[in-house]
Amino acid sequence: MKKAFSGLRAWLVQRFTAVWMLFFLLFVLLHMALSPPGSYDEWRDWVGLPLVRFGATLFFLSLLLHAWVGLRDVLIDYVRALRLRFILLAALCLALVGLGLWVVQVLFRGWPGGPR
């Protein structure tokens, strides 16, 4: 059985997601330092820009993948009982999918051009 994110693939996923999250966070911090929004509406309009929204979507997708690979490896390494490991991996998967759906709702509801 071949795992989707194991070995070198897991390592590469961890590194690429970490690099993207770092660059996006630096971009947001730099923008906030150079041009801080004066109100919530200005901030919402900036985050609602297509490229910023796309970057934020990739950021959260990267965060979820990064968390999955890292926590999955910890559970595989330290939880020896197969049934408990399966239950914990399933719970982790459900939690991350739930968080992902919540992020989609936050990013794409309430923005200009998005459903209300």
GROMACS elastic network, one bead per residue, 0.5 to 0.9 nm:
[ bonds ]
;  ai    aj funct       b0    kb
    2     5     6  0.88803   500
    2     6     6  0.81283   500
    3     6     6  0.55815   500
    3     7     6  0.87752   500
    4     9     6  0.76071   500
    4    10     6  0.81629   500
    5     8     6  0.80363   500
    5     9     6  0.52556   500
    5    11     6  0.82507   500
    5    12     6  0.89927   500
    5    13     6  0.76322   500
    5    69     6  0.70423   500
    6     9     6  0.55139   500
    6    11     6  0.76458   500
    6    69     6  0.83781   500
    6    73     6  0.87878   500
    7    10     6  0.54418   500
    7    11     6  0.63869   500
    7    12     6  0.87772   500
    8    12     6  0.60705   500
    8    13     6  0.85395   500
    9    12     6  0.50673   500
    9    13     6  0.60594   500
    9    14     6  0.85299   500
   10    13     6  0.50840   500
   10    14     6  0.61438   500
   10    15     6  0.86315   500
   10    69     6  0.63918   500
   10    70     6  0.85732   500
   11    14     6  0.51726   500
   11    15     6  0.62580   500
   11    16     6  0.86904   500
   11    69     6  0.86312   500
   12    15     6  0.50784   500
   12    16     6  0.59768   500
   12    17     6  0.83149   500
   13    16     6  0.53304   500
   13    17     6  0.59041   500
   13    18     6  0.82943   500
   13    62     6  0.85774   500
   13    65     6  0.75275   500
   13    66     6  0.70135   500
   13    69     6  0.78233   500
   14    17     6  0.54381   500
   14    18     6  0.60333   500
   14    19     6  0.86332   500
   14    62     6  0.87219   500
   14    65     6  0.78587   500
   14    66     6  0.54560   500
   14    67     6  0.87017   500
   14    69     6  0.70619   500
   14    70     6  0.76205   500
   15    18     6  0.51215   500
   15    19     6  0.61408   500
   15    20     6  0.86559   500
   15    66     6  0.85810   500
   16    19     6  0.51248   500
   16    20     6  0.61779   500
   16    21     6  0.85807   500
   16    62     6  0.82960   500
   17    20     6  0.51582   500
   17    21     6  0.60946   500
   17    22     6  0.85329   500
   17    58     6  0.89870   500
   17    59     6  0.79458   500
   17    61     6  0.85512   500
   17    63     6  0.69204   500
   17    65     6  0.74250   500
   17    66     6  0.61429   500
   18    21     6  0.51732   500
   18    22     6  0.61113   500
   18    23     6  0.86751   500
   18    62     6  0.75314   500
   18    63     6  0.79965   500
   18    66     6  0.72925   500
   19    22     6  0.51082   500
   19    23     6  0.62130   500
   19    24     6  0.86020   500
   20    23     6  0.51909   500
   20    24     6  0.60764   500
   20    25     6  0.84883   500
   20    58     6  0.81039   500
   20    59     6  0.68166   500
   20    62     6  0.73662   500
   21    24     6  0.51791   500
   21    25     6  0.60092   500
   21    26     6  0.84950   500
   21    58     6  0.84765   500
   21    59     6  0.55429   500
   21    60     6  0.83302   500
   21    62     6  0.69269   500
   21    63     6  0.72803   500
   22    25     6  0.52197   500
   22    26     6  0.61323   500
   22    27     6  0.85633   500
   23    26     6  0.51201   500
   23    27     6  0.60972   500
   23    28     6  0.86869   500
   24    28     6  0.62037   500
   24    29     6  0.85695   500
   24    55     6  0.70013   500
   24    56     6  0.76723   500
   24    59     6  0.68828   500
   25    28     6  0.51159   500
   25    29     6  0.60559   500
   25    30     6  0.84140   500
   25    59     6  0.86393   500
   26    29     6  0.50771   500
   26    30     6  0.59006   500
   26    31     6  0.84162   500
   27    30     6  0.51646   500
   27    31     6  0.60917   500
   27    32     6  0.85633   500
   28    31     6  0.51090   500
   28    32     6  0.60792   500
   28    33     6  0.85224   500
   29    32     6  0.50661   500
   29    33     6  0.60257   500
   29    34     6  0.85670   500
   30    33     6  0.50652   500
   30    34     6  0.60727   500
   30    35     6  0.82236   500
   31    34     6  0.52698   500
   31    35     6  0.55732   500
   31    36     6  0.68898   500
   32    35     6  0.53352   500
   32    37     6  0.71546   500
   33    36     6  0.59288   500
   35    38     6  0.88975   500
   36    39     6  0.89482   500
   36    43     6  0.82425   500
   37    40     6  0.72704   500
   37    41     6  0.83581   500
   37    42     6  0.55110   500
   37    43     6  0.53434   500
   37    46     6  0.84557   500
   38    41     6  0.83332   500
   38    42     6  0.64979   500
   38    43     6  0.77048   500
   39    42     6  0.53401   500
   39    43     6  0.64320   500
   39    44     6  0.86876   500
   40    43     6  0.50537   500
   40    44     6  0.60168   500
   40    45     6  0.85097   500
   41    44     6  0.50199   500
   41    45     6  0.60456   500
   41    46     6  0.85617   500
   42    45     6  0.51195   500
   42    46     6  0.62020   500
   42    47     6  0.86817   500
   43    46     6  0.51293   500
   43    47     6  0.61968   500
   43    48     6  0.84241   500
   44    47     6  0.51697   500
   44    48     6  0.59226   500
   44    49     6  0.88037   500
   44   110     6  0.89831   500
   44   111     6  0.71069   500
   44   112     6  0.88049   500
   45    49     6  0.65291   500
   45   111     6  0.74412   500
   45   112     6  0.74694   500
   46    49     6  0.54424   500
   46    52     6  0.72945   500
   46    53     6  0.87469   500
   47    50     6  0.81073   500
   47    51     6  0.86898   500
   47    52     6  0.56011   500
   47    53     6  0.58431   500
   47    56     6  0.82179   500
   47   107     6  0.86044   500
   47   111     6  0.84130   500
   48    51     6  0.84150   500
   48    52     6  0.67802   500
   48    53     6  0.57303   500
   48   107     6  0.81007   500
   48   108     6  0.85587   500
   48   111     6  0.56964   500
   48   112     6  0.66836   500
   48   113     6  0.87015   500
   49    52     6  0.53500   500
   49    53     6  0.59349   500
   49    54     6  0.84448   500
   49   112     6  0.88324   500
   50    53     6  0.51156   500
   50    54     6  0.59743   500
   50    55     6  0.85098   500
   51    55     6  0.60510   500
   51    56     6  0.85025   500
   52    56     6  0.60323   500
   52    57     6  0.84645   500
   53    56     6  0.50111   500
   53    57     6  0.60479   500
   53    58     6  0.85753   500
   53   107     6  0.70816   500
   53   108     6  0.85045   500
   54    57     6  0.50418   500
   54    58     6  0.62221   500
   54    59     6  0.85059   500
   55    58     6  0.50840   500
   55    59     6  0.60191   500
   55    60     6  0.87160   500
   56    60     6  0.62274   500
   56    61     6  0.84821   500
   56   107     6  0.80874   500
   57    60     6  0.53210   500
   57    61     6  0.61135   500
   57    62     6  0.84500   500
   57   103     6  0.80876   500
   57   104     6  0.77289   500
   57   107     6  0.75104   500
   58    62     6  0.58894   500
   58    63     6  0.84055   500
   59    62     6  0.50637   500
   59    63     6  0.60941   500
   59    64     6  0.86982   500
   60    64     6  0.61300   500
   60    65     6  0.85230   500
   60   100     6  0.75810   500
   60   103     6  0.73705   500
   61    64     6  0.51835   500
   61    65     6  0.61842   500
   61    66     6  0.84458   500
   61   100     6  0.74021   500
   62    65     6  0.51172   500
   62    66     6  0.58587   500
   62    67     6  0.84008   500
   63    66     6  0.50639   500
   63    67     6  0.60521   500
   63    68     6  0.85244   500
   64    67     6  0.51106   500
   64    68     6  0.60669   500
   64    69     6  0.86847   500
   64    96     6  0.63404   500
   64    97     6  0.83847   500
   64    99     6  0.82041   500
   64   100     6  0.72138   500
   65    68     6  0.50171   500
   65    69     6  0.61736   500
   65    70     6  0.84843   500
   65    96     6  0.87737   500
   66    69     6  0.54306   500
   66    70     6  0.61181   500
   66    71     6  0.84514   500
   67    70     6  0.52264   500
   67    71     6  0.58005   500
   67    72     6  0.80113   500
   67    96     6  0.82726   500
   68    71     6  0.54310   500
   68    72     6  0.56482   500
   68    73     6  0.83249   500
   68    92     6  0.76093   500
   68    93     6  0.74774   500
   68    96     6  0.75267   500
   69    72     6  0.51933   500
   69    73     6  0.61250   500
   69    74     6  0.86963   500
   70    73     6  0.53040   500
   70    74     6  0.63809   500
   70    75     6  0.88097   500
   71    75     6  0.61391   500
   71    76     6  0.85088   500
   71    89     6  0.86722   500
   71    92     6  0.81564   500
   72    75     6  0.51529   500
   72    76     6  0.60726   500
   72    77     6  0.85083   500
   72    89     6  0.67127   500
   72    92     6  0.81759   500
   73    76     6  0.50579   500
   73    77     6  0.59992   500
   73    78     6  0.85254   500
   74    77     6  0.51420   500
   74    78     6  0.60118   500
   74    79     6  0.80104   500
   75    78     6  0.53646   500
   75    79     6  0.53224   500
   75    80     6  0.84911   500
   75    85     6  0.64924   500
   75    88     6  0.76308   500
   75    89     6  0.73860   500
   76    79     6  0.58927   500
   76    80     6  0.74361   500
   76    85     6  0.69466   500
   76    89     6  0.87699   500
   77    80     6  0.75242   500
   78    85     6  0.89553   500
   79    82     6  0.75519   500
   79    84     6  0.72629   500
   79    85     6  0.56789   500
   80    83     6  0.88942   500
   80    84     6  0.80187   500
   80    85     6  0.70230   500
   81    84     6  0.54378   500
   81    85     6  0.60542   500
   81    86     6  0.86292   500
   82    86     6  0.60627   500
   82    87     6  0.85844   500
   83    86     6  0.51412   500
   83    87     6  0.62404   500
   83    88     6  0.86505   500
   84    87     6  0.50581   500
   84    88     6  0.60827   500
   84    89     6  0.84954   500
   85    88     6  0.51340   500
   85    89     6  0.60151   500
   85    90     6  0.84731   500
   86    89     6  0.51085   500
   86    90     6  0.60403   500
   86    91     6  0.85155   500
   87    90     6  0.51205   500
   87    91     6  0.61206   500
   87    92     6  0.85520   500
   88    91     6  0.50193   500
   88    92     6  0.60384   500
   88    93     6  0.84959   500
   89    93     6  0.60525   500
   89    94     6  0.85723   500
   90    93     6  0.50277   500
   90    94     6  0.61421   500
   90    95     6  0.85264   500
   91    94     6  0.51121   500
   91    95     6  0.60457   500
   91    96     6  0.85615   500
   92    95     6  0.50675   500
   92    96     6  0.61021   500
   92    97     6  0.85189   500
   93    96     6  0.52219   500
   93    97     6  0.60898   500
   93    98     6  0.84808   500
   94    97     6  0.51258   500
   94    98     6  0.60177   500
   94    99     6  0.85376   500
   95    98     6  0.50585   500
   95    99     6  0.61304   500
   95   100     6  0.85285   500
   96   100     6  0.60127   500
   96   101     6  0.85874   500
   97   101     6  0.61875   500
   97   102     6  0.85718   500
   98   101     6  0.51629   500
   98   102     6  0.62082   500
   98   103     6  0.86596   500
   99   103     6  0.61576   500
   99   104     6  0.86684   500
  100   103     6  0.50751   500
  100   104     6  0.62887   500
  100   105     6  0.86713   500
  101   104     6  0.50879   500
  101   105     6  0.62473   500
  101   106     6  0.86846   500
  102   105     6  0.50361   500
  102   106     6  0.61934   500
  102   107     6  0.85963   500
  103   106     6  0.50272   500
  103   107     6  0.59739   500
  103   108     6  0.83838   500
  104   107     6  0.51758   500
  104   108     6  0.58798   500
  104   109     6  0.80422   500
  105   108     6  0.54486   500
  105   109     6  0.55819   500
  105   110     6  0.89073   500
  106   109     6  0.56683   500
  106   110     6  0.76833   500
  106   111     6  0.89763   500
  107   110     6  0.79422   500
  107   111     6  0.75214   500
  107   114     6  0.89937   500
  108   111     6  0.62985   500
  108   113     6  0.87768   500
  108   114     6  0.56654   500
  108   115     6  0.72354   500
  108   116     6  0.89784   500
  109   112     6  0.86341   500
  109   113     6  0.89166   500
  109   114     6  0.54709   500
  109   115     6  0.54312   500
  109   116     6  0.57075   500
  110   113     6  0.83204   500
  110   114     6  0.61057   500
  110   115     6  0.65201   500
  110   116     6  0.52869   500
  111   114     6  0.51911   500
  111   115     6  0.76792   500
  111   116     6  0.79712   500
  112   115     6  0.83654   500
  113   116     6  0.89973   500
